[in-house]
């Protein structure tokens, strides 16, 4: 899908230039120019970055891993 009509950049061309790590729309402007002219594509770029960050999320472990089954205490 075409994201930036000013520069004729589609979503694939933009994501190929982003690399890894979290980014802002201004980072995208710096790396490929999309969003830097008329600004009409900035909301689409924000959505693209949000979708990308969801795909990059890793599972989070809450607490510490359990190595053994819990042992009942004598109360």
C-alpha positions, 0 to 999 in steps of 0.5 A: 500500500502506498503510504507517502504519496509525496515520495511514492513510498509504500509500506514495504519500502519504508519498513525496509529502511527502518532497521530494528528498535522502537521508532517515532514518526520523526525517525522515519522522516530522518531515515527515508523522508516519508512524513516530512513533506505534506504530513498527510501520511504521518497517521498512517506511519504511526499506525505502521509503527504501532503494528510493527511494535506489536509484532516485535513484542516478546513474552514477559515473565512475571516473577521468577520461573518455578523450577520445582513444584511447590511443597506444602508447608506444615502449619 
